[in-house]
Amino acid sequence: MTTALEGLKVLDMSRVLAGPWAGQLLGDLGADVVKVERPGAGDDTRSWGPPYLRDEEGKDTSEAAYFLSANRNKRSVAIDITQSDGQQRVRELAAQADVLIENFKVGGLAAYGLDYASLRELNPLLIYCSITGFGQDGPYAQRAGYDFMIQALGGLMSITGRADDEAGAGPVKVGVAVTDILTGLYASNAILAALAERERSGEGQYIDLALLDVQVACLANQAMNYLTTGQPPGRMGNAHPNIVPYQDFPTADGDFILTVGNDAQFRRFCQVADRGAWLDDPRFATNAARVTHRAELIPLIRQVTVFRSTAEWITALEEAGVPCGPINTLRDVFEDPQVRHRELLIQMDHCKAGQMPLVASPIKLSRTPVSYRRPPPLLDEHAAEVPDDWLRQR
């Protein structure tokens, strides 16, 4: 069965997460992705352990779980780009590539003759995607940018965490490097758009992506809440700034999430909770009223939810058509029947571990589905085959 990006050649010179995430996505869609790494060390995340992949005897291998999360469907070649012969090897590969992804500091590759202007002379069709913390220009352009810092600088941490008047108050980062991941998704979208345009113009182009730009763009409704009112939104814990009730609530044996998205759902919730009087209370009749009177309604709901178990609430509310759910651990997630049905956990053969688990791509294409052709590579695993393979396909 063919894949959507079959025949596309991607030279992935990026490391850590944002660029590799974009490269993995393109690889899942069928692109031939060659990852260029530093000799002896490779991608930084190869050493970001423990945990490490375990072999069939349960012993740690040298393959860090972090690296494995973003580098399947790639072939690895180790090239020292500080040396003239290494630079020439990259030029030869770039001359055959459709796409190049890199996340060096601004101007970092120009010193080696591997910047866009230089490689465009060799390959006018090349789509060259640069990912940096702050972009190619502006007062911060020369600064290094890391996800955690950008979550703070870009405003995300100002709206994440418990409110100032609650116990445990303070800014909190998201539990995964979400800015890196979103930047990888934006990068792959931009690359696909540039490839589509190339079909019309017959020309490649340069893509300038910045983590800060992506983080600001992804503030979404919170950004518009500020821009339309002039009032910066604050931290609200698990509550929603525009919808009530839409947060966590305590139960007799834990907690659950209640996500009431409209007034009809709130009416059904009141019926399940046996609180019909709330339906006649003008403070709670509409979502706008509930947002205004959040401080009165939320304690009342908490006084009700503590008398049933999480399972009891979820069963009753699902039957009534009120969106809700448990707060799962990752063990719960991968044992969930819907997650299993959607096959979000896959197994691949690995030379050091026998079989290894990976999280599947969420993309479901009817005619050209994603494919899992290669496990994350060992460092320089494909040194011999890649140059011959790519150069033979001139």
C-alpha positions in Angstrom: 0.0 0.0 0.0 1.4 3.4 -1.0 2.0 6.2 1.5 1.1 9.8 1.2 4.7 11.1 1.0 6.3 8.2 -0.7 9.4 9.3 -2.6 9.9 12.4 -0.6 13.5 12.8 0.8 14.0 14.7 4.0 17.3 15.6 5.5 16.8 16.0 9.2 19.7 17.9 10.8 17.7 18.8 13.9 18.0 17.5 17.4 16.1 17.3 20.7 12.3 17.6 20.0 10.7 20.2 17.7 12.6 19.4 14.6 12.8 15.6 15.2 9.0 15.6 15.8 8.4 17.2 12.4 10.8 14.8 10.8 9.1 11.8 12.4 5.7 13.0 11.3 6.9 13.2 7.7 8.5 9.8 8.1 5.2 8.3 9.3 3.5 9.7 6.3 6.0 7.9 4.0 9.0 10.2 3.5 12.5 8.8 3.5 14.1 10.7 6.4 17.8 10.7 6.9 19.0 12.0 10.3 22.4 13.7 10.4 24.0 13.4 13.9 27.2 14.3 15.6 29.8 11.5 15.5 30.2 9.7 18.9 27.4 11.6 20.6 24.4 11.9 18.2 21.2 13.7 19.1 21.4 15.2 22.6 18.4 13.2 23.7 20.3 9.9 23.1 21.8 10.6 26.6 18.7 11.9 28.2 18.1 8.9 30.4 17.1 7.0 32.4 14.8 5.5 31.5 16.3 3.5 28.7 14.9 0.9 26.3 15.1 -2.6 27.9 16.2 -5.7 26.1 14.5 -9.1 26.2 16.2 -9.9 29.5 14.9 -6.7 31.1 18.3 -5.0 31.1 18.8 -1.4 30.1 20.2 -0.8 26.6 21.9 2.5 25.6 18.8 3.8 23.8 17.1 6.6 25.9 13.3 6.6 25.9 13.3 10.3 25.1 15.2 9.8 21.8 12.9 6.9 20.9 9.8 9.1 21.2 10.7 11.3 18.2 12.9 9.4 15.8 11.2 6.4 14.2 11.1 6.0 10.4 14.5 7.6 10.1 18.0 6.4 9.1 21.0 7.7 11.0 24.3 8.9 9.6 27.0 10.5 11.7 28.7 13.4 10.0 31.2 15.9 11.4 30.1 19.1 9.8 33.0 21.1 11.2 35.2 19.2 8.8 35.4 19.9 5.0 34.7 16.3 4.0 31.6 16.3 6.3 30.3 19.5 4.8 30.7 18.0 1.4 28.8 14.9 2.4 25.9 17.0 3.7 26.0 19.1 0.4 25.7 15.9 -1.6 22.7 14.7 0.4 21.1 18.1 0.3 21.4 18.2 -3.4 19.2 15.2 -3.5 16.8 16.2 -0.7 13.3 17.7 -1.1 13.3 19.0 2.5 16.0 20.0 5.0 15.1 20.6 8.7 17.6 22.2 11.1 17.6 23.9 14.5 21.0 25.4 14.8 21.4 28.9 16.2 20.9 31.7 13.8 23.7 31.7 11.3 25.1 28.5 12.8 25.2 26.6 9.5 26.4 29.5 7.4 29.9 29.1 8.8 30.0 25.7 7.2 28.4 26.6 3.9 25.2 24.7 4.8 22.8 27.6 5.1 19.8 28.0 2.8 21.5 30.5 0.5 24.4 28.1 -0.1 22.4 25.0 -0.6 19.8 26.7 -2.8 22.6 27.1 -5.3 23.0 23.3 -5.4 19.3 22.5 -5.2 16.8 25.3 -6.2 13.9 22.9 -5.3 14.9 22.5 -1.7 12.5 23.3 1.1 14.7 24.5 4.0 13.1 24.7 7.4 14.9 26.5 10.2 13.6 26.1 13.8 15.0 28.4 16.5 13.8 29.8 19.8 13.1 33.3 18.6 13.3 33.4 14.8 15.9 34.6 12.3 15.5 38.3 13.2 14.6 40.6 16.1 16.3 41.6 19.4 16.2 38.0 20.7 17.3 36.2 17.5 20.7 35.3 18.9 19.4 33.8 22.1 19.1 30.1 22.7 15.5 29.0 23.2 14.2 26.0 25.2 10.7 24.8 25.7 10.5 25.5 29.4 11.8 29.0 29.0 9.4 29.7 26.1 6.4 28.4 28.1 7.2 31.1 30.6 8.2 33.9 28.3 5.4 33.2 25.9 2.7 33.5 28.6 1.6 29.9 28.9 2.8 29.5 32.5 0.9 32.7 33.5 -2.3 30.9 32.8 -1.2 27.4 34.0 -1.4 26.5 37.7 -3.6 27.2 40.7 -4.9 30.7 41.3 -3.0 33.0 43.6 -5.6 32.6 46.5 -5.4 28.8 46.5 -3.0 26.4 48.2 -0.2 25.4 45.9 -0.5 28.6 43.9 2.1 29.5 41.4 3.0 29.2 37.7 3.4 25.6 36.4 4.7 24.3 33.1 2.8 21.8 31.0 3.8 18.1 31.7 5.3 17.6 28.3 7.4 20.0 26.1 4.2 21.2 24.4 5.8 24.2 22.7 8.4 22.0 21.1 5.7 19.6 19.9 3.4 22.3 18.6 6.4 23.8 16.8 7.1 20.5 15.2 3.5 20.3 14.0 3.6 23.8 12.6 6.9 22.9 10.9 5.4 19.9 9.2 2.4 21.9 8.1 4.6 24.6 6.7 6.8 22.1 4.9 3.7 20.4 3.3 2.4 23.9 2.2 5.8 24.7 0.7 5.8 21.4 -1.2 2.3 22.0 -2.5 3.4 25.5 -3.7 6.5 24.0 -5.3 4.3 21.9 -7.5 2.9 25.2 -9.0 6.0 27.4 -9.0 8.8 24.8 -9.5 10.8 26.6 -6.7 11.8 25.7 -3.2 11.7 28.2 -0.3 12.9 29.0 3.2 10.8 28.5 6.3 11.6 30.5 9.5 9.9 29.0 12.5 10.3 30.2 16.1 9.2 28.5 19.3 8.1 31.9 20.7 6.0 32.7 17.7 4.3 29.3 18.0 3.7 29.7 21.7 2.1 33.1 21.3 -0.1 31.8 18.4 -1.3 28.9 20.5 -2.6 31.1 23.4 -5.8 30.9 21.3 -8.9 32.0 23.2 -6.8 33.2 26.2 -5.0 35.6 23.9 -8.3 36.9 22.6 -9.7 37.2 26.1 -6.8 39.6 26.8 -6.9 41.4 23.5 -10.6 42.1 23.6 -10.7 43.2 27.3 -7.2 44.5 28.0 -7.2 42.3 31.2 -4.5 39.6 31.3 -6.1 36.3 32.3 -4.7 34.7 35.4 -4.2 31.1 36.6 -7.4 29.2 37.4 -6.1 25.7 38.1 -8.3 23.3 36.1 -11.1 25.7 35.6 -12.1 27.2 32.2 -12.1 31.0 31.8 -15.2 31.0 29.5 -17.2 27.9 30.5 -18.7 26.8 33.9 -18.7 24.1 35.2 -15.7 22.8 33.3 -13.1 21.5 35.7 -12.2 18.8 38.2 -14.5 17.9 41.1 -13.9 15.6 44.1 -15.7 12.3 44.4 -16.1 9.8 47.3 -13.0 8.0 46.1 -11.0 10.5 44.0 -11.7 13.1 41.4 -13.3 13.4 37.9 -13.5 15.9 35.2 -16.9 17.6 34.3 -17.0 19.4 31.0 -20.4 21.0 30.6 -20.2 22.8 27.2 -23.8 24.2 27.0 -26.9 25.0 28.9 -28.7 21.7 27.8 -25.8 19.7 29.2 -26.0 21.7 32.4 -29.7 20.9 32.8 -29.0 17.2 32.4 -26.2 17.4 34.9 -28.6 19.0 37.4 -31.1 16.2 36.9 -28.5 13.5 37.5 -27.2 15.5 40.6 -30.8 15.8 41.8 -30.5 19.6 42.0 -33.4 20.8 40.0 -33.5 24.0 42.0 -30.4 25.2 40.2 -32.3 25.2 36.9 -34.6 27.9 38.3 -31.8 30.0 39.8 -31.1 33.0 37.5 -27.4 32.9 38.6 -27.0 29.5 37.0 -29.5 29.5 34.1 -27.1 30.3 31.3 -23.4 29.8 30.8 -22.8 33.6 30.9 -24.5 33.7 34.3 -22.6 30.7 35.6 -19.3 32.3 34.6 -20.3 35.4 36.5 -21.4 33.4 39.5 -18.6 30.8 39.4 -17.7 31.4 43.0 -21.2 30.5 44.2 -21.8 27.5 41.9 -18.5 25.6 42.2 -18.7 25.0 46.0 -22.3 23.8 45.6 -21.3 21.3 43.0 -18.4 20.0 45.1 -20.7 19.5 48.0 -22.8 17.1 45.8 -20.0 15.2 43.9 -18.3 13.9 47.0 -21.2 11.6 47.8 -20.7 9.3 44.8 -17.7 7.4 43.5 -15.9 8.5 40.3 -17.3 5.4 38.5 -20.8 6.1 39.6 -20.7 9.7 38.4 -19.2 8.8 35.1 -21.7 6.0 34.4 -24.7 8.2 35.3 -23.5 11.3 33.4 -22.5 9.4 30.3 -26.0 7.8 30.2 -27.4 11.4 30.4 -25.1 12.7 27.7 -23.1 14.9 30.0 -19.3 15.0 29.0 -17.1 13.8 31.8 -14.1 11.5 32.4 -11.6 10.1 34.9 -8.1 11.5 35.6 -6.1 8.6 34.2 -2.5 7.7 34.9 -0.4 6.7 31.9 -1.0 3.0 32.9 -4.7 3.7 32.8 -4.4 5.4 29.4 -2.7 2.5 27.7 -5.2 0.1 29.2 -8.2 2.1 28.2 -10.5 0.2 25.8 -10.8 3.2 23.4 -7.0 3.7 23.3 -6.6 0.0 22.6 -9.2 0.0 19.9 -7.6 2.9 18.2 -4.3 1.0 18.3 -2.3 3.9 19.8 0.3 1.5 21.2 2.4 -0.3 18.6 5.3 -2.7 18.7 8.3 -2.6 16.4 11.3 -4.9 16.1 14.5 -3.4 17.5 18.0 -4.9 17.1 18.8 -4.3 20.8 15.5 -5.1 22.4 13.7 -7.6 20.3 10.4 -5.8 20.3 9.9 -2.3 21.6 6.7 -0.3 22.3 6.0 3.0 20.6 3.1 5.5 20.6 1.3 5.4 17.2 0.6 8.3 15.0 -2.9 9.7 15.5 -3.4 10.3 11.8 -5.9 8.0 10.1 -5.8 8.2 6.3 -8.2 6.0 4.3 -6.1 5.3 1.2 -2.5 6.2 2.2 -2.2 5.3 5.9 0.8 6.0 8.0 3.4 3.3 8.1 5.9 2.1 10.6 8.9 0.9 8.6 11.9 1.6 10.8 12.4 1.7 14.5 14.4 4.7 15.9 17.9 4.1 14.6 21.1 3.4 16.3 23.7 6.2 15.9 25.3 6.0 12.5 23.4 2.8 11.8 22.9 3.6 8.1 26.3 5.1 7.3 26.9 2.8 4.4 23.5 2.6 2.8 22.3 6.2 2.8 24.8 7.9 0.6 24.7 5.1 -2.0 20.9 4.9 -1.8 20.3 8.6 -2.2 23.0 9.3 -4.8 21.9 6.3 -6.9 18.4 7.8 -7.2 19.6 11.0 -8.9 
